[in-house]
Amino acid sequence: MRRISVFGATGSIGQNTLDLLNPGEIEIIALSGGRQVDLLAADARRFGAQVAVTCYPDCYDALKQALAGSGIEAAAGPDAVVEAADRPADWVMSAIVGAAGLVPGLRALRHGGTLALANKESLVTAGELLMSEAQRHGATILPVDSEHSAVFQTLTGEDRAAVERVIITASGGPFRDWPLERLAGATPQQAVAHPNWSMGQRISIDSASMFNKALELIEAREFFGFPSERIEVIVHPQSIIHAMVGFSDGGIIAHLGPADMRHAIGYALNWPGRAHVPVERLDLARLANLSFQAPDETRFPALRLAREVMAARGLSGAVFNAAKEVALDHFIGRQIGFLDMAAVVEETMVRVSGDLCRKDAALDLEDILNADHLARQKAEEVARLRSR
């Protein structure tokens, strides 16, 4: 029986993953979540998990009570999440949001199974380390971001030496047509209202600011290894084409699919084969038109900052991501404005430049975590200076 763990089980990716699993056909080793302990406990009971973990220590008593009499182990805290990842599993979904997903993902790779990676921050902060760890243990990493899954599928059976360009699409989010002066007053509630995708608060706001796409640019560079100048972003409001790959003969192969994360999850779950996934089938006649436009990096400077990160390499990805997470926290708390987020990230990158982000910096886990910690401190300082 296939052993499966799902980290970030109570989020949108985690819930979509569990939706595709049949309790009678798999063994759930571990489920992790946040403060939705009732949902976490209900899913743990439904699948008969070995252990359920909340990342918040103050939620332990509630989780333990919700699991009472089930025989399922309850645990809490970041260390408990890592310990759960140490339990051998054949297939692991990494869907914890933010840099917090890095260490559990690294631990899961040690078992030589498959890591379905929805936690893009792992590749942004520690791409080289993550890929080398997978190689060292004979593990497989499969991308679960819809864009990177699309690139992965499009490249299957193709000669990578013939690839001229990789094009990932962006919906443009809810603010794609807003004038720059209006963006300054955008609220968290407005930013969450994504026109195509149903996602959590943080990733929805990242999509509205294009920081999500900035992370995906870096992720594509780290996962596929193509030079950064060959990786492009195009705004595609319909979110039907998720990515395209252009080849040396001038041809472009596009991957189309509904705006439903269960497709990418299902592909990773059934790879190297394919199986039925209960998603909408596209009606191309009804779609009629697919449109594209160049991204406006003046209105969305996150894309320019991502290019700077890809050029700098080293620990700059860890700095970029940490600063972005801090800036997002301050925006959600209404302490800074929507446009201030990019300004906080850029100023933090300047303050934490030099030796920390040099190209030949040692990329071991301690250095990455130290860079993350330092960048968060600096970003907090910058955000407070810009606070309203």
Secondary structure, DSSP 4 states (H G I P E B T S, - for coil): -EEEEEETTTSHHHHHHHHT--TTTEEEEEEEESS-HHHHHHHHHHHT-SEEEES-GGGHHHHHHHTTTS--EEEESHHHHHHHHTS--SEEEE---SGGGHHHHHHHHTTTSEEEE--HHHHHHHHHHHHHHHHHHT-EEEE-SHHHHHHHHHHTTS-GGGEEEEEEEE---TTTTS-HHHHTT--HHHHH--SS----HHHHHHHHHTHHHHHHHHHHHHHH---GGGEEEEE-TT--EEEEEEETTS-EEEEE--S-THHHHHHHHHTTS------PPP-HHHH-----B---TTT-THHHHHHHHHHH-TTHHHHHHHHHHHHHHHHHTTSS-TTHHHHHHHHHHHHT-GGGG-TT----HHHHHHHHHHHHHHHHHHHHHH--
